[in-house]
Amino acid sequence: MSDHGLHSFETRAIHAGNTADPQTGAVVPPIYQVSTYKQDGVGGLRGGYEYSRSANPTRTALEENLAAIEGGRRGLAFASGLAAEDCLLRTLLRPGDHVVIPNDAYGGTFRLFAKVVERWGVDFSVANTSDPAAVRGSVTDRTKVIWVKTPSNPLLGITDIAAVADIARTAGAKLVVDNTFASPYLQQPISLGADVVVHSLTKYMGGHSDVVGGGLIAADAEVGEELAYHQNAMGAVAGPFDAWLVLRGIKTLPVRMDRHSENAARVAEMLTRHPKVVEVLYPGLPEHPGHEIAAKQMRAFGGMVSFRVQGGEQAAVEVCNRAKLFTLGESLGGVESLIEHPGRMTHASVVGSALEVPADLVRLSVGIEAADDLLADLQQALG
């Protein structure tokens, strides 16, 4: 829907891909829970639909929406974030290629590189992507992809997307940005030079902890076509009900992200003053090393906060166990607040690697509850 490019983000989030049903006028796209489609004679497809792995109208609506809100040429929806990443890597890479990955990434992403992609003959180097010089120094003549996640997981590091985009362009490599922590409402990597944006749609895009999904948005139409070919050939597509849930979640993304960011800022500020907190990691704090870059490339600073506690690993685990309003659980980005111990939970797969996280680290996904209630819960959990 090309006219959506003229509208504000909030309007695109609600309307892009959400065409009224032509038969009934339903303002919400139907859930096309169907596997196959009647053809009007051999090869006579209606709207191009023949089999729902290849295309499904509900998934099409979501994919159009993803492209519109990220400012890309093609959006694609997958069964999970890792399914999206797998499709992307097998589309862009060949055996013998090299990838630069961040030293602070989701454990599942590292596992995909270290245990799956590397066995396919693709090498990778780990770099601090917050330092453009470190990224440049990790690039080789075989580098085809530079992978960035900003803010990073779980240390909330900030990468200057435009600076790394220049490095990738000079090297003849593609810049991939995982935009999950920020969401397209807070950050637009394609406008800063990214070639492909990755999302775990499970998180802020879905927003309600009730769906698993992944997304890719390509800046270039030709790359988008290649990704679409592999999406169909490999088959890890989003189901129609999952696509519908994410599409519904995106409609409220702007108002949710505003509240997530407001609450997280209050939580971070409180934690900086708590005597049992050693360090607070939140890009909205002026003392954060990436604060100026985050302020330049983000609308606000998001809902993720990490902090380190006195007493080491056991003290961090006890804080997680004592929390009541903050639910102890993996994942992030839902309306409810979550707390976890990355070293034992989401990042257990990176123990012993260059991506190992501090044992005294606690990660928060700050929800949209009343901020005063969240502050009270953290204060009692810290003791």
N, C-alpha and C positions, 0 to 999 in steps of 0.2 A: 504494500500500500504506500506508494511513493509520496503521497501528500503528507504522511506523518512526519517526514523529515523536516517539515516546516513548523511543527508544533513543539511545545515544551516537553521536557522529559515526562512530567506527571501525566500529560495528555497522551503521549505515546504509550506509556505503561498501561493505560486503561484501554486504549482503542486499537493499537497496532495488532493486526492479526485477528481482532475480535469483530469480524463482519457479522451482521445479523443473519440468521439462518434464512436462506431465500424461500424456503417452503412455509415456515411458520412465523417468521419474524422474530424468533427468540433472540434476545440481545446477548445471550451467552452462547458461545459455540457449543454444539452438542458433543457428547462423548460418543464418538463413533467406535463402539465396542464390536468391531467386525474384523474378520481376517481376510476376506476376499470380496470382490465387487463384480456385479453383473456387467458383462460386456455386450455392447450393441453390435454383434457380429465379431468375428475374430479380429482382435486388435482395435476394436471400437471402444476405447476407454472413455469413461465419463470423468472429465476433469483430470485425466492422467492417472487415475487410481486403478490399480489391478490387484495389489497384495499389500497388506499393512506393514510388512517389514520394509518394503520399498517406500511407501508413503501412506499416511493416514490423515484425514482432514483435521482431526484434533491436534495431532502432532504438527501439521503444517501451520496451524494457527499459532502455536507456541514458537515454532522456528521463525516465523515472520516477526513475531514480537521480539524475540531475542536479537535479531539483526537490527531492528529499529531502535531498541533502547541502548544497544552498544555502539551504534553508528557503523555497523559493518555491512558487507554486501550479501552475506549468507549466514544463516543460523542453522544449527543442527542440534537435535535433542537425543540424548542417550539414556540407557538404563541406569547409569551411575556416573559420577565424576571420573572414576578410574576407567570406565569403558570409553569415555570421551578422550581421556589422555592416551589410552592404548591406540585408539583409532588415529589420533593425531600423529603419534610417533611412527606408526607403521605407514602412514601416508607420506610424511616428510623425510623419513630416514631410510637408508639402505645399509646393509652390513659393511663395516669399515668406516662409517661416519662417526662423528664425535659431537657430544652435547655438553654445554656448560650448564650445570644445575646449581641452585642456591645452597648455601651451607645451613639454611634454616627453611625446611620444607616439611610438608605433611609426610608422616611416616609411610603411608601407602604409596605416595609418589616415589619416594626413595626406594621402596621395595620393588616397584615396577621397573625402575632403572637397574637396580643392583641384582635382582633375581630373575628378571624376565628379559628386558631389552638387551642387557649385556650378554646374555647367552645367545642372542641373535646376532652378535658380532658388532654391536654399537658400543663405543667407549664413552665414558663421561668423566668430567672433572668437576670438582666442587669448588665454588668460589663465593666469597662474600659479595653478593650482588649490590649491597649498599655502597660498595667502593668501586666506581667505574674502572679504576686502574686495575683492580684485582680481576674484574671481568675481562678486560682487554688482555691481561697477562695469561689468562686461561684459554684464550682462543688459539686454535691451531689451523693449519691449512685444510684440515678435515672437518672443521666445525660447521655444522649445518643448522643447529638450533641453539639459541640461548634462551634458557628457561628462567622466568622470574616470577616470584610471588610477592606481592606488596599490597598491604602489609603482610609480613611473613608469619609463618606458623611454627612454633608458638611464641617467638621472641619479639614479634611486632616490629621487625626491622623494615626500613623504608628504602626502596630502590628508586632512583631517578629514572623514570621510564624513558624520557626523551633522550637522556645521555646514553643509556644502554642501547636504545634504538639506533643511534648513530654508529655505535660500535658494531652492532649486528649488520647494519647496512654496508659498512666498510668491509666487513669480513665476508659478505655474500651469504649471510646466515639469516634465518627467520627468527624474529623475536616473538616468543610465546609468553603471555602474561596471564597468570592465574589471578583472576579478579574476585575470587570468592569472598575474601574478608571485607572488601570495600563495597562490592556490588556496583553495577553500572550507574546507580544513582549518585554515588559518592566519587566515582573515578571512571574516566573514559580512556582506557589504554590505547585504543585505535587512533584517537585524535592526537595521541602523543607519539605515535610511530610504531605501535605494535602490529604484527602481522596476523596473529591469531590470539583470541582471548578464550580462556578456559574458565568454566564454572562448575562447581558442585552445586547443582540446582537444589539439592537437598537442604542447603543452608539458608541464606537470607532470601533467595529468590522464591523458594517455596514458603519459607518463613513460619511454618506451623508444626514442624517435627512430625509430619505425617506422610512424607513422600521421599523417595530416593531417586535422584536423577542427575544427569550431567549435561553440559552444553558446550558447544564450540561456536565461535563467531569469527568468521574470516573477513579480513579487510579487503581481500582481492577476490573477485568473482571466480577466477580460474582455480585458485587454491580451494575456494568453497566447493567447486564442482568435484575436485579430486577427493576432498573429504567426504562429500555426499556419496561418491562411488564406493569408497571404502566402508562408509556407514552401512550401505546396503549389502555389500559383499561380506562384511563381518557380522552384521546382524544384531548388534547390541543396542537396539533402539528403545526409546522411551515408549511404554505402553500408553494407550489413549487416556486412561483414567489418570495415570501419573502426569501426563502432559497437561490435562485439564486442571489438576491440582496446582501445578506450578504456574500455569497461566492465571489462575485465580489469585495466587499469592502475589504475583508481580503487580497486580492492580493496586495493592496497598503498600508496595515497597517504599515509595518515598516517605510516607507518613511514619512507617515503622522505623526506617533508618534514621529519621530525625530524632525519634524517641530513643532508639538504641544509643545514638551518639550522645544525646543529652545525659542519659543515665550513666553511660560509661565514663563520661567526663567527671561526674560527681563521685563515682566510685574511685576512679584513679586519684582524684584530689584527696579524698579521705585516706586512701591507703598510703599516700606519701607522708601523712602525718602520724601514722600508726607506729608505735615503738617496736612492734614485732615484725615489721616489714622492712626488709633490707633494701629492696629495689623495686620500683614500679616501672613496667614497660608499657607505655601508651603514647602513641605519636602525638596526641593532643597536648601533652605536657611540654612546656617551653624548653625544659632541660633534655628532652629526648633528642638524640643526635640526628634523627631524621625529621625533626619537627618542621623546619623551614621548607624542605622539599615536599613533605606531606601537605603542608598548608598551600603550596603552589599547585599541586596536582590533584588534590582531593577537595570536595565540597565541605566535608566534615571528617572527623577522625574515626568513626565507626564504633562498633559495640564490643570489640574484643580488648580485654585487659589481662595482662599477665603480671605476676609479682613473685618475688622470692622472699622467703621467710627465715627468721632466725631459727636455729635448731636443726637445720638440714632436712634430709629426705623425710624422716619420720614425722617431723613437725608439719611439713607440707601435707603429708598424707592425713594427719589428724585434722588439719583445717578442712580438708575436703570432706572428711567423715562427719565433722560436727555441723556443717552447713545444713540448714533446713529448708529455707526458701529457695536457695540455689540448689537445684537438683544435681546429684552426682551422676554424671553420665557423659559419654562421648558425643561428638558432633557439636553443632553450634548454629547460631543464626535463627533460632526459633523465638517466638514471642516470650517464652518462659526462660528464666536465667538458668544457666548450667555452670557447674564447676567440675574441674578434673585435674588429675595429676598426670601431665604429659609423659613423664619418664616411665610410668607404669601402664599408661593407657594408650593414647593416640600415637605416641612416639616410641613405643617399646621396640619397634622394628629397627630403630636407628641406634640402639645401644651398641657401643663399641665402634661406631663409625664417626666420620667427621661431622655428622649432623646430631650427635648425641646432645641432649638438652640437660641443663642443670637439674640435679636431683631435688633441689629445694624449690622448684618452680611450681606454681599453681596457675592454671589458665581459667579465665572466666569468659563466658559468653553472656554479656549483660543484656537481659531482656527488657521488656517494656512495662514491667510492673511499676508501682510507685517507688521512686528512688529512695525515699526515707526507709521503706521496708527492707530494701536491698542492703542499704548501709547498716541497718541494725543487725541483719543476719550475718553479715561479714564481721562485724565487730564482736558478736558473740562467738563466731567460729574461730576467730583469732585468739579469743580469750583475754 
